[in-house]
Amino acid sequence: MDRMDDMDPTGSQTRFLCLPLWISLSLVLSLLGVASPPAGAAEPELTFDILFGEDTLGHQARDLQWSPDGTRLAYRWEDDDGEALWLLEPGSSDPARPVFRAGDAGTADDYSVDAYHWSPTGNSLLFESGGDLHLLDLETRSLRRLTGTPATEEEPTFSPDGSKLAFIRDYDLQAIDLASGEETALTAGGEENRVLNGITDWVYWEEIWGRDSTGFWWSPDGTRIAYYQFDEEPVASYPLLDFSSDDPQVHWQKYPKAGTDNPRVRIGVLDVATRKTTWLQTGPDPTEYLARVHWHPDGGGLAVERLSRDQDRLDVLLCGAGDGVCRTLLTETWPTWVNLGDEFTWLPDGRFLWGSERSGWRHLYLYDGEGRLVRQLTEGDGAVTSVDAVDAPEGWLVYTRYGAGALGAADRQIERVRLDGSRRETLAGEPGWNDATVAPKTGLWVHTWSDANTPSKTVVRDTSGAQVAELPSQPAAYDAASLPRWESFLLDGPDGVKLPARRLMPANFDPERRYPVIMYHYGCPASQVVADRWGSRGRDLWHKMMAERGYMVLSVDNQGSLFFGKKGEDRAYRRFGPGNLAAQKAGVEYLRRQPWVDPSRIGLWGWSGGGSNTLYCLLESPGTWRAGVAGAPVTDWHLYDTIWTERYLDHPDDNPDGYEKSSPVTYADQLADALLIVHGTADDNVHPQNTMVMSHALIEAGKVFEQAIHPGQKHGYRGKATRNFYERMTDFFDRHLLSAETPETPESPEDRPRVEGSGDPGR
């Protein structure tokens, strides 16, 4: 998982629930229907049927893609006739129109478009459907099948002139001449778990490319293709079991765990006409990561970002496409680790953009073609989070960033700056979360905005910021304005630091009552859960539902989160756990100062890295929380992948003490609180081995705990298992946090300790 991002269990695959180690009567009842809200609570807006109903959450235009000339916007939208692919021409008098839906062009009514892509000429769309490729002519509306093999065609990519299509089949590069339909094998020897040509292995897909498996790139003139070749022979295999049939199947996954061998990787430049490959001379060290590939605008060479195995040095190499010879253009170093970014962009004149955290915050820099700094383009506290567009002819760079201040990272703004540094403008600075999808050439852009209490709104704007079109949306079955509202604030943290936090107050709040609390966290380096943006299905709406049912909900980000920049996240170097534990305990101290909180009824939960941190917090500070839910947790850091783990903890041989003390399994004998551990059997990211190892340690220590195992589910759950998980977690917290008696009259505020700067909400 890229940087162990703040994970919502909603996200990627299927079903069922194993019984826990012990079962209470209330659990059995909960399987028939989740516990009702506490007596006296108002009728809630949210229910599980709404949270997980297909038609109750509303929907918006999705999967937006601009045409190559920037004049048309394609998107998916479901109307009364079902989902279709639509085209919008912003600024024209023509309304948006559907251009394809199942049943069109002679397709079956259940034909599905799994993914689509504009052709470079803009006159057709490529469809991925059921593992095959089809081309839709936008003028004639005719659909042409390009492939029809038992194998799956992956990562289809047009040549720059649109005359050819390259793709991966059975781990080798193939190409189709679109005029003749002739197919050519460009590479040979690809084999699962052995040799991969033109497609990434798992760890590059997950940790380097952000879940993008594309491993090849056309040259600007379309005569060459640069591609990865992975040799996975050195990588150990991990078994994932499929229990869905009478004869369980084993899928062997190549997965390099911390301290073990990575795949050997090299980059070749293939001449499409001759099918000859020139291998780039990126250096003799096979343990280094070849993390990014960028063709030079003139097609004569490529920039390759090479990251050392210990990740404290990042070199930008300029390599000749013809001879493979490389030289160093730029080097970034950092005492702990260098974070990879996606900001590198060649300009037509051979200069390039670069993102760096050398100031402590990620900012953008302009370099000349020889790797000499021309100027810094962005600055100040707060960081750039993405480059959205570069309009070299007009001299503008559009980017997303967050600003200064203790709560600055809770928001996102869209800005643009002149490449000559002479002018900077804010395009979208309204408090909340602003996103931009910028069209090429025209400067039109899709602006999506939301805040923590307002669902997303999406419009199209021109270069002046004026709205020129609005995309369709259908409201949900609930009234968002009537739901409990997130409030962001600062609370007192360790060493006098103010920590970002946000809370949901219980519906129909009564200051004379004492309420239970659910705390949610993630806690890994450079993560963020305190965000002023709307979350729909899954975690955020579940939190609002729990507030309707009488809980307070609190989240706190620690000093290693995005709010504190690179120097903040460096606090986790070589040791996980203490920094996040200190922040969550600060949250508990804040709660204890509130007269309407019952400090004996506080729960904690998280998923993925948050699941790991939930275990660490409960085990290292027993009695602070009454109950915790750990979803898909890493329990022993030796079991997680090389790139992510070694970035922060170094190689296990160089930091054995850090690995041991950072791993929750080390403290299994300290469990004193109610615990539910959740995992999917098909999790190829955080392997279910982690939960098995933790369960064994808890059993050996004589500890009682609960466990939910979901067959067939990956790291992000899909289908009925998602609802099952949230129902199970609701029942768990109800049993442990709602079961205690609530005093009629809590002690008065005057009787409770008061602390200066107690962090009451206020933005």
C-alpha positions in Angstrom: 0.0 0.0 0.0 1.6 3.2 -1.1 3.0 4.9 2.0 0.5 2.8 4.0 -2.2 5.4 3.1 -5.1 6.1 5.4 -7.2 3.1 4.4 -11.0 2.7 4.4 -11.8 -1.0 4.4 -14.2 -0.1 1.5 -12.3 -0.5 -1.6 -11.2 -3.7 -3.2 -12.9 -7.2 -3.0 -15.8 -10.2 -1.2 -17.6 -12.0 1.7 -18.6 -14.1 4.8 -17.7 -14.0 8.5 -15.9 -16.6 10.6 -17.2 -16.9 14.2 -15.1 -15.3 16.9 -13.4 -17.2 19.6 -16.3 -16.6 21.9 -19.9 -15.6 21.2 -22.3 -13.5 23.3 -26.0 -13.6 23.1 -26.0 -9.9 21.9 -23.7 -10.9 19.0 -26.2 -13.5 17.9 -29.0 -11.0 18.1 -26.9 -8.5 16.2 -26.6 -10.8 13.3 -30.4 -10.5 12.9 -30.3 -6.7 13.2 -27.8 -4.2 14.6 -28.6 -2.9 18.0 -31.0 0.0 18.2 -30.0 3.5 19.2 -30.0 4.3 22.9 -33.3 5.2 24.5 -34.4 8.8 23.9 -32.4 9.2 20.6 -34.1 10.7 17.6 -34.9 8.7 14.6 -31.6 8.5 12.7 -31.1 9.7 9.1 -28.6 6.9 8.5 -29.1 3.2 8.5 -27.1 0.3 7.2 -29.5 -0.1 4.4 -28.7 3.5 3.4 -24.9 3.2 3.9 -24.8 0.0 1.7 -27.8 0.3 -0.5 -27.1 0.6 -4.3 -29.5 3.4 -4.9 -29.6 5.3 -1.6 -26.3 7.2 -1.6 -27.0 9.1 -4.7 -24.4 9.4 -7.4 -22.4 11.8 -9.5 -20.7 11.9 -12.9 -17.6 9.8 -12.6 -14.5 8.5 -14.4 -14.0 12.0 -16.1 -11.6 12.2 -19.0 -10.8 15.2 -21.3 -10.4 14.7 -25.0 -6.8 15.3 -26.3 -7.8 18.7 -27.7 -9.4 19.7 -24.4 -12.8 20.6 -25.9 -14.9 17.5 -24.8 -15.3 15.9 -21.5 -16.2 12.2 -21.3 -17.8 10.7 -18.1 -20.0 7.9 -16.8 -23.5 8.8 -15.7 -26.5 6.6 -14.9 -29.9 7.9 -16.0 -33.3 6.2 -16.2 -32.0 4.1 -19.0 -29.0 2.8 -17.1 -25.3 3.8 -17.1 -23.8 5.3 -20.2 -20.7 7.0 -21.4 -21.5 10.7 -22.0 -19.8 13.6 -23.8 -20.0 17.2 -22.8 -18.7 20.2 -24.8 -18.4 22.9 -22.2 -19.3 26.4 -23.5 -21.2 25.0 -26.5 -25.0 25.2 -26.9 -25.2 21.4 -27.3 -26.4 19.5 -24.2 -24.4 16.6 -22.9 -25.3 13.4 -24.8 -24.8 9.7 -24.2 -22.4 8.2 -26.8 -22.5 4.5 -25.6 -24.4 2.3 -23.3 -24.8 -1.5 -23.1 -26.9 -2.7 -25.9 -25.5 -0.2 -28.4 -23.5 -1.2 -31.5 -24.8 -4.8 -31.3 -23.5 -5.4 -27.8 -25.3 -7.6 -25.3 -27.3 -5.8 -22.6 -24.8 -6.9 -20.0 -21.8 -5.6 -21.9 -19.6 -3.7 -19.5 -16.9 -1.0 -20.1 -14.3 -1.8 -17.5 -12.1 1.1 -18.5 -12.0 3.5 -21.4 -9.3 5.7 -23.1 -9.4 8.5 -25.7 -7.4 7.9 -28.9 -4.8 10.7 -29.5 -6.8 11.9 -32.5 -10.0 12.2 -30.4 -12.2 10.5 -32.9 -12.5 7.2 -31.0 -12.6 5.6 -27.6 -10.9 2.4 -26.6 -12.8 0.1 -24.3 -11.5 -2.6 -22.0 -14.2 -5.2 -21.5 -14.0 -8.6 -20.0 -10.2 -8.8 -20.7 -10.6 -7.8 -24.4 -10.2 -4.6 -26.3 -12.8 -2.8 -28.5 -12.6 0.5 -30.4 -15.6 2.8 -30.6 -15.7 5.2 -33.6 -17.4 8.3 -32.3 -18.7 9.5 -35.6 -20.3 6.2 -36.8 -20.9 4.8 -33.3 -19.6 1.5 -34.6 -17.7 -0.8 -32.2 -14.8 -2.8 -33.5 -13.4 -5.8 -31.6 -9.5 -5.7 -31.5 -8.8 -8.8 -29.4 -10.6 -12.0 -28.6 -8.2 -14.3 -26.7 -8.7 -16.4 -23.6 -5.9 -14.3 -22.0 -6.5 -10.8 -20.6 -5.1 -7.8 -22.5 -3.8 -5.2 -20.0 -2.6 -1.6 -19.9 -3.5 -0.7 -23.5 -1.8 2.5 -24.7 -2.0 4.3 -28.0 1.1 5.4 -29.9 1.3 9.2 -30.0 -0.1 9.4 -33.5 -2.9 6.9 -32.7 -1.9 4.4 -35.4 -0.9 1.6 -33.1 -1.9 0.2 -29.8 0.5 -1.5 -27.4 -0.7 -3.7 -24.5 0.4 -6.6 -22.3 -0.7 -10.2 -22.7 0.7 -13.0 -20.7 3.5 -10.8 -19.3 4.8 -9.7 -22.8 4.4 -6.6 -24.9 2.1 -6.8 -27.9 1.1 -4.2 -30.5 -1.7 -3.9 -33.0 -1.6 -1.8 -36.2 -5.1 -0.3 -36.1 -5.4 0.2 -39.8 -4.6 -3.4 -40.8 -5.5 -5.1 -37.5 -2.2 -7.0 -37.6 -0.9 -8.0 -34.2 2.9 -8.2 -33.4 4.6 -9.7 -30.4 7.2 -7.2 -29.3 8.8 -9.2 -26.5 9.1 -12.9 -25.6 9.8 -14.9 -22.5 7.2 -13.4 -20.1 6.0 -15.8 -17.4 4.0 -15.2 -14.2 6.2 -15.1 -11.1 9.4 -15.3 -13.3 9.8 -12.7 -16.0 7.6 -9.7 -16.5 8.0 -7.6 -19.6 6.2 -4.2 -19.7 4.2 -4.6 -16.5 5.1 -4.1 -12.9 5.5 -6.6 -10.2 3.3 -6.3 -7.1 5.7 -4.2 -5.0 6.4 -1.7 -7.7 2.6 -1.5 -8.5 1.7 -0.9 -4.8 4.6 1.1 -3.4 6.3 2.9 -6.3 3.6 3.6 -8.9 0.6 4.0 -6.6 -1.4 1.0 -7.9 -0.7 1.6 -11.5 0.7 -1.5 -13.3 1.8 0.3 -16.5 5.4 -0.6 -17.2 6.0 0.7 -20.7 6.1 4.1 -22.4 5.9 5.2 -26.0 8.6 7.6 -27.3 7.2 10.9 -28.6 7.6 9.9 -32.2 6.1 6.4 -31.7 9.1 4.5 -33.0 10.3 3.1 -29.7 8.9 1.8 -26.4 10.7 2.0 -23.1 9.7 -0.9 -20.8 10.5 -2.6 -17.5 11.7 -6.1 -17.3 11.4 -7.8 -13.9 13.2 -10.9 -13.0 11.2 -12.3 -10.0 13.3 -15.4 -9.5 15.0 -14.0 -6.3 11.7 -13.1 -4.7 10.1 -15.4 -2.1 6.6 -16.6 -2.8 3.7 -16.3 -0.4 0.6 -18.6 -0.5 -2.9 -17.1 -0.6 -5.7 -19.6 -0.2 -9.0 -19.6 -2.1 -11.6 -21.5 -0.1 -14.5 -20.8 -2.5 -14.6 -24.4 -4.0 -14.6 -27.9 -2.6 -11.0 -28.1 -3.6 -9.2 -25.0 -2.1 -6.8 -23.4 -4.5 -3.4 -21.8 -3.7 -2.3 -18.7 -5.4 1.4 -18.1 -5.1 2.3 -14.4 -4.8 5.8 -13.0 -5.3 6.2 -10.7 -2.3 9.5 -9.4 -1.0 9.3 -9.0 2.8 11.5 -6.6 4.7 15.2 -7.5 4.4 14.7 -10.1 1.6 15.5 -9.9 -2.1 13.6 -7.6 -4.4 13.1 -8.5 -8.1 15.9 -7.6 -10.4 14.7 -4.9 -12.7 16.1 -3.2 -15.8 14.7 -0.8 -18.4 14.9 -1.5 -22.1 14.3 0.7 -25.1 12.7 -1.4 -27.8 12.7 -0.4 -31.5 9.2 -1.2 -32.7 10.2 -1.8 -36.3 13.1 -4.2 -35.6 12.0 -5.4 -32.1 15.6 -5.0 -30.9 16.1 -3.8 -27.3 18.8 -1.5 -25.9 19.2 -1.8 -22.1 19.8 1.3 -20.2 23.0 1.4 -18.1 21.4 2.6 -14.9 24.2 1.3 -12.6 25.7 -1.9 -11.3 23.7 -2.1 -8.1 20.7 -4.5 -8.6 19.1 -3.6 -5.3 18.3 0.0 -6.4 14.8 1.0 -7.4 14.2 2.3 -10.9 11.3 4.4 -9.8 10.2 6.6 -12.6 10.7 6.8 -16.4 10.1 10.0 -18.5 10.8 10.3 -22.3 12.7 13.5 -23.2 10.6 15.7 -25.6 13.0 15.2 -28.4 12.7 11.4 -28.1 16.5 10.9 -28.0 16.7 10.0 -24.3 14.9 9.3 -21.1 15.0 10.5 -17.5 15.1 7.7 -15.0 14.6 8.2 -11.3 16.9 5.8 -9.4 16.3 5.3 -5.7 18.9 3.6 -3.4 17.8 0.5 -1.5 18.0 2.4 1.8 16.0 5.2 0.1 18.2 8.1 1.3 19.4 9.0 -2.2 17.4 9.7 -5.3 19.3 10.3 -8.6 17.7 11.6 -11.8 19.6 10.0 -14.7 19.5 11.1 -18.3 19.9 8.0 -20.5 20.5 7.8 -24.3 17.7 5.9 -26.0 20.1 4.7 -28.7 23.2 3.6 -26.7 21.7 3.3 -23.2 24.5 5.4 -21.6 23.3 7.3 -18.5 24.6 10.4 -16.6 23.3 12.0 -13.5 21.3 15.2 -13.9 20.2 15.8 -10.3 20.6 14.2 -6.9 18.4 14.5 -3.8 19.5 13.2 -0.4 18.0 13.2 3.1 19.3 11.8 6.4 16.3 9.6 6.9 14.6 8.8 3.5 13.6 10.6 0.3 10.0 10.5 -0.6 9.2 9.8 -4.2 6.9 12.3 -6.0 5.1 12.6 -9.3 6.0 16.1 -10.1 8.8 15.6 -12.7 7.7 17.1 -16.0 9.7 17.8 -19.1 9.0 21.2 -20.8 9.1 21.4 -24.6 12.4 23.3 -24.5 14.2 20.6 -22.4 13.8 22.2 -19.0 12.0 20.2 -16.3 9.9 20.6 -13.2 11.0 18.9 -10.0 9.4 18.4 -6.6 11.6 18.4 -3.5 11.1 18.5 0.3 14.5 20.1 0.9 12.9 23.0 2.8 10.9 20.6 5.0 7.8 21.0 2.8 7.3 19.7 -0.8 7.7 22.5 -3.3 8.2 22.8 -7.0 11.5 23.8 -8.7 12.4 24.6 -12.3 15.7 23.2 -13.7 17.4 23.6 -17.0 18.3 20.7 -19.3 21.6 20.2 -17.6 20.2 19.8 -14.1 21.0 23.4 -13.0 18.4 25.1 -10.8 16.7 28.0 -12.5 14.2 29.0 -9.8 12.0 27.8 -7.0 8.3 28.2 -8.1 6.4 27.6 -4.9 7.4 28.3 -1.3 6.2 28.7 2.3 4.9 26.5 5.0 2.5 23.9 3.6 3.1 21.6 0.7 2.3 21.0 -2.9 0.3 17.8 -3.3 0.1 17.5 -7.1 1.0 19.0 -10.4 -2.3 19.3 -12.3 -1.3 20.9 -15.6 1.6 22.6 -17.3 0.7 25.1 -20.0 4.2 25.8 -21.4 3.0 28.0 -24.3 1.1 30.3 -21.9 3.7 30.0 -19.3 1.5 28.6 -16.4 1.8 25.8 -14.0 -1.4 24.6 -12.2 -1.0 22.7 -8.9 -2.8 21.7 -5.7 -1.4 22.6 -2.3 -2.3 23.1 1.3 -1.3 26.2 3.3 0.4 27.2 6.5 -1.1 27.0 10.0 -1.7 24.2 12.4 -4.8 23.1 10.5 -3.6 24.1 7.0 -3.4 20.5 5.7 -7.1 20.0 6.4 -7.9 22.0 3.3 -6.7 21.9 -0.4 -6.4 24.8 -2.7 -5.9 25.1 -6.5 -3.3 27.6 -7.5 -1.3 28.5 -10.6 2.1 30.2 -11.0 4.0 31.7 -13.9 6.9 29.6 -14.9 9.0 32.7 -14.9 8.0 33.2 -11.3 6.4 36.6 -11.9 2.9 35.9 -10.7 0.9 33.5 -8.6 -2.9 33.2 -8.5 -5.4 31.2 -6.5 -8.0 29.4 -8.7 -9.9 27.7 -6.0 -9.3 28.7 -2.4 -12.6 28.1 -0.7 -12.2 26.3 2.7 -12.6 22.6 2.2 -11.2 20.2 -0.4 -10.7 21.5 -3.9 -9.7 19.2 -6.8 -8.8 20.1 -10.4 -8.9 18.0 -13.6 -7.4 20.2 -16.2 -8.0 19.9 -19.9 -5.0 20.0 -22.3 -4.7 23.0 -24.7 -7.9 24.8 -23.7 -7.3 25.4 -20.0 -10.8 24.3 -19.1 -10.9 22.4 -15.8 -13.2 20.3 -13.8 -13.5 21.7 -10.2 -14.7 19.4 -7.5 -15.3 20.8 -4.1 -16.6 19.4 -0.8 -16.1 19.9 2.9 -16.5 17.5 5.8 -20.2 18.3 6.1 -21.2 19.0 2.4 -21.3 16.4 -0.4 -19.1 17.0 -3.5 -20.1 19.5 -6.1 -18.6 19.3 -9.6 -18.5 22.0 -12.2 -16.5 23.0 -15.3 -14.6 26.3 -15.2 -12.6 28.3 -17.8 -9.2 29.8 -17.3 -10.7 32.8 -15.5 -12.4 30.6 -13.0 -15.9 31.2 -14.4 -18.3 28.3 -14.4 -19.2 27.1 -17.9 -21.0 23.9 -17.1 -22.3 21.7 -14.3 -22.0 18.0 -14.2 -25.1 15.9 -13.3 -25.6 14.5 -9.8 -28.4 12.7 -7.9 -29.0 13.4 -4.2 -28.7 10.7 -1.6 -31.7 9.3 0.3 -30.5 11.1 3.5 -30.3 14.8 4.3 -26.6 15.6 4.6 -27.3 18.9 6.3 -29.1 17.2 9.2 -26.3 14.8 10.0 -23.9 15.4 12.9 -21.3 17.9 11.8 -17.5 17.5 11.9 -15.7 20.2 13.9 -12.0 20.6 13.4 -9.9 22.0 16.2 -6.5 21.8 18.0 -5.8 19.9 21.2 -2.9 19.9 23.5 -0.3 17.3 22.5 3.2 16.2 23.8 5.7 18.9 24.6 3.2 21.7 24.1 2.5 20.9 20.5 -1.0 21.6 19.2 -2.4 18.5 17.4 -5.0 18.6 14.6 -8.2 16.9 15.6 -11.8 16.7 14.6 -15.0 15.5 16.4 -18.6 14.5 15.9 -20.8 15.3 18.8 -23.7 12.9 19.6 -27.0 13.8 18.0 -29.4 15.7 20.3 -26.4 16.4 22.6 -27.4 16.7 26.3 -24.6 18.2 28.4 -26.1 16.4 31.5 -25.4 13.0 30.0 -22.1 11.2 29.7 -21.4 9.7 26.3 -19.2 6.9 25.0 -16.5 7.8 22.4 -15.1 6.0 19.3 -11.7 7.2 18.3 -10.5 6.6 14.7 -6.9 7.0 13.7 -4.3 5.9 11.1 -1.0 7.3 12.4 1.7 6.2 9.9 4.2 8.7 8.5 2.8 11.5 6.3 -0.8 10.3 6.8 -3.9 12.4 7.5 -7.3 11.7 8.9 -8.3 15.2 9.9 -9.5 16.4 6.5 -12.2 18.9 5.5 -13.7 16.8 2.8 -16.8 14.7 2.3 -16.6 11.0 2.8 -19.6 9.0 1.6 -19.9 5.2 1.7 -18.0 3.5 4.4 -16.0 5.1 7.2 -17.1 8.7 7.4 -20.8 8.0 7.0 -20.5 5.2 9.5 -19.0 7.6 12.0 -21.9 10.0 11.4 -24.4 7.1 11.9 -22.7 6.2 15.2 -23.0 9.8 16.3 -26.7 9.6 15.6 -26.8 6.5 17.8 -25.3 8.3 20.8 -21.5 8.2 20.4 -19.0 11.0 20.2 -16.4 10.4 17.5 -12.9 11.8 17.7 -9.8 11.7 15.4 -6.3 13.0 16.1 -3.4 13.3 13.8 0.1 12.9 15.3 3.3 14.8 14.9 4.4 12.6 12.0 1.3 13.5 9.9 1.1 15.7 6.8 0.4 18.7 9.1 4.0 18.7 10.3 5.9 18.3 7.0 9.0 16.2 6.2 10.7 16.9 9.5 7.6 15.8 11.3 7.3 12.5 9.6 11.0 11.9 10.2 10.0 11.3 13.9 9.0 7.8 12.9 12.4 7.0 11.6 13.6 3.5 12.8 10.7 3.3 15.4 7.0 3.1 14.9 4.4 3.5 17.7 5.4 5.9 20.4 4.6 9.1 18.5 1.2 8.0 17.5 0.5 6.6 20.9 1.3 9.9 22.5 -1.1 11.7 20.1 -4.0 9.3 20.8 -3.4 9.5 24.6 -3.5 13.3 24.2 -6.9 12.8 22.6 -8.0 10.7 25.6 -6.8 13.4 28.0 -8.8 15.9 26.0 -11.9 13.7 26.4 -11.4 13.2 30.1 -11.6 17.0 30.5 -15.0 17.1 28.9 -17.8 16.7 31.6 -20.1 15.0 29.1 -17.6 12.2 28.2 -17.5 8.9 30.1 -13.7 8.2 30.2 -14.3 4.6 31.0 -16.1 4.0 27.7 -13.7 5.0 25.0 -13.0 2.8 22.0 -10.3 2.9 19.3 -10.1 1.6 15.8 -8.2 1.7 12.5 -7.5 -0.2 9.3 -4.2 -1.3 7.8 -1.6 0.9 9.4 -4.4 2.1 11.6 -5.0 -1.5 12.6 -1.4 -1.9 13.5 -1.4 1.3 15.5 -4.7 0.2 17.3 -2.9 -3.0 18.5 0.2 -1.0 19.5 -1.9 1.5 21.5 -4.0 -1.0 23.3 -1.0 -3.3 24.2 1.4 -0.5 25.2 -1.2 1.5 27.2 -3.6 -1.1 28.6 -6.7 0.4 30.3 -6.6 3.7 28.4 -9.3 2.4 26.0 -12.0 -0.1 26.9 -12.1 -1.7 23.4 -10.4 -1.7 20.0 -10.9 -2.9 16.5 -7.8 -3.7 14.4 -8.6 -4.1 10.7 -6.0 -5.8 8.4 -3.1 -5.0 10.7 0.6 -5.5 10.2 1.5 -7.2 13.5 5.2 -8.0 12.8 7.1 -5.6 10.6 9.3 -8.4 9.3 6.2 -9.5 7.4 5.5 -6.4 5.4 7.1 -5.5 2.1 10.6 -4.2 1.5 10.0 -0.8 0.0 7.5 0.6 2.5 9.0 -0.9 5.6 12.7 -0.3 5.0 11.9 3.3 4.0 11.1 4.0 7.7 12.6 1.2 9.8 15.8 0.5 7.6 16.9 -3.0 6.8 16.0 -5.5 9.7 19.7 -6.4 10.1 20.6 -2.7 10.8 17.7 -2.1 13.2 16.6 -5.3 14.9 15.6 -3.4 18.1 13.4 -1.0 16.1 11.6 -3.9 14.3 10.9 -5.7 17.6 9.7 -2.7 19.5 7.6 -1.4 16.6 5.7 -4.7 16.2 2.5 -5.2 18.1 3.1 -9.0 18.4 6.0 -8.2 20.8 3.5 -7.0 23.4 0.7 -9.7 23.1 0.9 -10.6 26.7 -0.1 -7.1 27.7 -3.6 -7.2 26.3 -6.1 -6.1 29.0 -9.0 -4.6 26.8 -11.6 -6.0 24.5 -10.2 -6.6 21.0 -11.6 -7.5 17.6 -9.1 -8.4 14.9 -10.4 -8.4 11.3 -8.8 -9.7 8.1 -9.5 -10.9 4.6 -8.0 -14.2 3.4 -7.1 -12.8 0.0 -5.3 -9.8 1.3 -2.2 -9.6 -0.9 -1.0 -6.3 0.7 -1.0 -7.0 4.5 -1.0 -10.8 4.4 -3.5 -12.6 6.7 -0.3 -14.3 8.1 -0.1 -11.1 10.3 -3.4 -11.8 12.0 -2.6 -15.5 12.4 0.8 -14.7 14.0 -0.9 -12.2 16.4 -3.7 -14.6 17.2 -1.2 -17.3 18.1 0.7 -15.0 20.4 -2.4 -13.9 22.1 -3.6 -17.5 22.6 -0.2 -18.5 24.0 -0.4 -15.5 26.4 -3.8 -16.8 27.6 -5.7 -13.7 26.3 -9.3 -13.7 25.2 -10.1 -11.8 22.0 -12.5 -11.8 19.0 -11.7 -12.4 15.4 -13.5 -11.9 12.1 -12.1 -13.6 9.0 -13.6 -12.7 5.6 -12.9 -15.3 2.9 -12.0 -13.9 -0.5 -11.5 -10.3 0.7 -8.5 -8.3 -0.2 -7.0 -5.4 1.6 -10.0 -3.2 0.7 -13.3 -5.0 1.1 -16.0 -5.2 -1.5 -19.6 -6.5 -1.7 -21.5 -7.8 1.3 -18.3 -8.2 3.4 -18.1 -4.5 3.7 -21.4 -4.2 5.4 -20.7 -7.3 7.4 -17.5 -5.7 8.8 -19.3 -2.4 9.8 -22.2 -4.3 11.3 -19.7 -6.5 13.3 -17.8 -3.5 14.5 -21.0 -1.7 15.5 -22.1 -4.7 17.5 -18.6 -4.9 19.1 -18.6 -1.3 20.3 -22.2 -1.4 21.4 -21.5 -4.4 23.6 -18.4 -2.9 25.2 -19.2 0.9 25.2 -23.0 1.1 25.4 -23.4 -1.6 28.0 -22.1 0.4 31.0 -24.5 2.4 33.0 -24.6 6.1 32.3 -25.0 8.3 35.4 -28.0 10.5 35.4 -25.9 13.5 36.5 -22.2 13.6 35.8 -19.9 15.5 38.1 -20.1 19.2 37.5 -17.5 21.0 35.4 -16.4 22.8 38.5 -15.5 19.5 40.1 -13.4 18.4 37.2 -9.7 19.5 36.6 -9.4 22.3 34.2 -6.3 22.7 31.9 -5.4 25.9 30.1 -5.6 25.6 26.3 -7.7 22.5 26.6 -8.3 22.6 22.8 -12.0 23.3 22.6 -13.2 23.4 18.9 -12.7 26.6 17.0 -11.5 27.3 13.5 
